[in-house]
Amino acid sequence: MASGSDLTTYEYRQVRGRILAASDVCIVCGHGASDAVDHIHPRSKGGAKLDPDNLAPIHGVTGCPVCLRKCNSEKSNRPLAEVVQLHTSVDWFAGP
């Protein structure tokens, strides 16, 4: 997990902005409106700090507005392969 000072560096904010501009679809639940990025392969386990290929959109502290999951908290410092991802054929939360 990145320390607080790592999240405020200019370089990190630039990479974060580019990732969220390209897509806001969460890597855990698959819903839009992600407001944070997370390391696919955790830094604590050797993942690259600022590599755009190791960063992806995820719902942050406020959680997903659609399924209400706390995606970043659920993922924690585990690799993405160890996280239970949401796979549905119909988005039942989207409404009519």
GINORTA-V854569 format. One record per run of one state. SS is the DSSP state (2 for helix, 1 for strand, 0 for the rest). FROM is the first residue (numbers start at 1). LEN is the number of residues. If there is no record, write none. Layout:
ss:SS from:FROM len:LEN
ss:SS from:FROM len:LEN
//
This chain:
ss:0 from:1 len:5
ss:2 from:6 len:3
ss:0 from:9 len:1
ss:2 from:10 len:13
ss:0 from:23 len:13
ss:1 from:36 len:4
ss:0 from:40 len:3
ss:2 from:43 len:3
ss:0 from:46 len:6
ss:2 from:52 len:3
ss:1 from:55 len:4
ss:0 from:59 len:12
ss:2 from:71 len:5
ss:0 from:76 len:4
ss:2 from:80 len:3
ss:0 from:83 len:14
//
